[in-house]
Amino acid sequence: MFKKALGILLVIGLAFLALTQIRHALRSPSERLMWRMGAMVEDFNDGRIRQLMAGFDVDFRDESSGALKPDVHSALAGLVLAERDPEANCFAIKAAWVTPFEPIFEEDETKAKAEVELRLTHTSRGESCTWWEAKALISFVYRDGDWYLHRSRSVNHRDRS
């Protein structure tokens, strides 16, 4: 009886995973980009830098600072380690959209660009304050069935608190 129940649960789990993969495969490029950006903000908020960086193109470059993908990875890893909320024992900085993410796609839907504005809030010991009103122009490339952050520019780095 136990083996039969376990087998049924395994089949249900595998069916759910298969449906999730099929659903992802059937998404349009624009839906995939919206999903990618939502996942990247969620990964940042949870301090999951490795997953966040998976959304960056291997040739990523921030044109405002000259930073490349490894530079951004190092900076974010340091930030996650340094900015911990001691009460909640989690990453203390959270990002939220100030304006909705609305990318503009090129005709062939292999490239897109967007003007983004995110509010980064720092919380420690129950007190929250705006750490940075981040603004940037960003561009993406669509490759191998997924979107990658390719360039950022006009980033207001100097406006951080």
LUMZA-872040 format. One record per residue (C-alpha): residue number from 1; residue in one letter; x, y, z. Coordinates in Angstrom, 3 decimals. Example, Ala and Ser with C-alpha at 12.3 -4.5 7.8 and 13.67 -1.06 7.14 Angstrom:
<pts>
 seq type       px       py       pz
   1    A   12.300   -4.500    7.800
   2    S   13.670   -1.060    7.140
</pts>
This chain:
<pts>
 seq type       px       py       pz
   1    M    0.000    0.000    0.000
   2    F    2.808    2.408    0.971
   3    K    4.768    1.657   -2.220
   4    K    1.669    2.226   -4.332
   5    A    1.017    5.634   -2.691
   6    L    4.665    6.583   -3.073
   7    G    4.543    5.559   -6.754
   8    I    1.445    7.686   -7.347
   9    L    3.089   10.705   -5.678
  10    L    6.191   10.208   -7.817
  11    V    4.108   10.084  -11.010
  12    I    2.205   13.242   -9.990
  13    G    5.497   15.025   -9.230
  14    L    7.023   14.036  -12.565
  15    A    3.861   15.098  -14.425
  16    F    3.993   18.501  -12.695
  17    L    7.644   18.965  -13.678
  18    A    6.897   17.957  -17.273
  19    L    3.972   20.389  -17.493
  20    T    6.131   23.190  -16.086
  21    Q    8.793   22.538  -18.735
  22    I    6.199   22.387  -21.519
  23    R    4.617   25.626  -20.312
  24    H    8.023   27.336  -20.266
  25    A    8.816   26.049  -23.771
  26    L    5.545   27.433  -25.148
  27    R    6.050   30.938  -23.772
  28    S    6.625   33.681  -26.297
  29    P    9.973   35.510  -26.180
  30    S    8.288   38.517  -24.553
  31    E    6.742   36.333  -21.824
  32    R   10.125   34.714  -21.233
  33    L   11.769   38.117  -20.753
  34    M    9.089   39.197  -18.292
  35    W    9.569   35.925  -16.409
  36    R   13.368   36.319  -16.469
  37    M   13.277   39.829  -14.994
  38    G   10.817   38.780  -12.298
  39    A   13.061   35.853  -11.391
  40    M   16.164   38.075  -11.307
  41    V   14.528   40.523   -8.879
  42    E   13.351   37.615   -6.716
  43    D   16.850   36.076   -6.753
  44    F   18.351   39.416   -5.715
  45    N   15.855   39.801   -2.878
  46    D   16.643   36.315   -1.610
  47    G   20.404   36.857   -1.912
  48    R   20.717   34.056   -4.502
  49    I   23.577   35.594   -6.446
  50    R   24.479   32.492   -8.484
  51    Q   20.914   32.233   -9.832
  52    L   20.756   36.006  -10.417
  53    M   24.007   35.979  -12.375
  54    A   22.687   33.176  -14.618
  55    G   20.518   35.900  -16.183
  56    F   23.570   37.931  -17.231
  57    D   25.083   37.437  -20.676
  58    V   28.682   36.169  -20.738
  59    D   29.576   39.426  -22.533
  60    F   27.684   41.651  -20.079
  61    R   29.096   45.138  -19.612
  62    D   27.889   48.084  -17.569
  63    E   28.817   50.992  -19.803
  64    S   28.436   53.499  -16.949
  65    S   31.210   51.954  -14.846
  66    G   32.983   49.565  -17.218
  67    A   32.073   46.614  -14.971
  68    L   31.953   43.178  -16.564
  69    K   29.971   40.143  -15.410
  70    P   32.687   38.899  -12.980
  71    D   32.895   42.397  -11.442
  72    V   29.140   42.500  -10.869
  73    H   29.230   38.996   -9.398
  74    S   31.965   39.969   -6.933
  75    A   30.191   43.188   -5.935
  76    L   26.869   41.430   -5.378
  77    A   28.445   38.561   -3.434
  78    G   30.175   41.076   -1.172
  79    L   26.958   43.012   -0.731
  80    V   25.012   39.889    0.272
  81    L   27.679   38.970    2.818
  82    A   27.980   42.492    4.241
  83    E   24.314   43.466    4.345
  84    R   22.554   40.970    6.594
  85    D   19.576   41.798    8.786
  86    P   20.694   40.400   12.155
  87    E   17.131   39.898   13.421
  88    A   15.740   38.157   10.343
  89    N   19.097   36.568    9.423
  90    C   18.576   37.276    5.721
  91    F   19.784   39.651    3.024
  92    A   18.789   43.127    4.195
  93    I   18.304   44.806    0.802
  94    K   15.154   44.246   -1.243
  95    A   14.351   45.512   -4.743
  96    A   10.903   46.516   -5.973
  97    W    9.771   47.994   -9.273
  98    V    9.038   51.723   -9.138
  99    T    7.710   51.659  -12.682
 100    P    6.474   48.513  -14.443
 101    F    9.005   46.628  -16.539
 102    E    8.046   47.347  -20.163
 103    P   10.652   46.157  -22.661
 104    I   10.768   47.287  -26.270
 105    F   11.518   44.407  -28.636
 106    E   13.313   44.552  -31.949
 107    E   11.327   43.275  -34.895
 108    D   12.874   39.798  -34.884
 109    E   12.484   39.502  -31.060
 110    T   16.143   38.557  -30.490
 111    K   16.999   41.820  -28.755
 112    A   15.133   44.068  -26.384
 113    K   15.775   47.168  -24.342
 114    A   14.084   48.808  -21.394
 115    E   14.337   51.781  -19.116
 116    V   14.076   50.463  -15.577
 117    E   13.587   52.010  -12.181
 118    L   13.936   49.945   -9.022
 119    R   13.755   51.019   -5.391
 120    L   16.233   49.208   -3.165
 121    T   15.214   49.246    0.478
 122    H   17.546   48.362    3.344
 123    T   15.968   46.793    6.420
 124    S   17.800   46.195    9.664
 125    R   16.330   45.526   13.095
 126    G   12.853   46.310   11.810
 127    E   13.802   49.727   10.423
 128    S   13.571   50.282    6.650
 129    C   14.986   53.064    4.519
 130    T   15.468   53.633    0.812
 131    W   19.034   52.667   -0.026
 132    W   18.953   53.473   -3.751
 133    E   16.480   54.587   -6.401
 134    A   18.237   52.706   -9.194
 135    K   17.633   53.825  -12.766
 136    A   19.203   52.401  -15.899
 137    L   18.829   51.689  -19.573
 138    I   19.332   47.971  -20.113
 139    S   19.462   45.719  -23.144
 140    F   18.924   41.995  -23.563
 141    V   19.800   39.307  -26.064
 142    Y   17.706   36.203  -26.761
 143    R   19.823   33.109  -27.248
 144    D   19.313   29.370  -26.794
 145    G   15.681   29.851  -25.785
 146    D   16.298   32.389  -23.025
 147    W   16.973   36.073  -22.404
 148    Y   20.203   37.465  -20.972
 149    L   21.032   40.918  -19.653
 150    H   23.626   42.136  -22.144
 151    R   24.302   45.823  -21.388
 152    S   23.413   48.472  -18.877
 153    R   24.062   52.161  -19.258
 154    S   23.036   55.468  -17.747
 155    V   23.060   53.797  -14.330
 156    N   22.833   56.358  -11.530
 157    H   25.594   54.753   -9.390
 158    R   26.379   58.000   -7.593
 159    D   22.842   58.362   -6.208
 160    R   23.125   55.546   -3.646
 161    S   22.617   56.429    0.007
</pts>
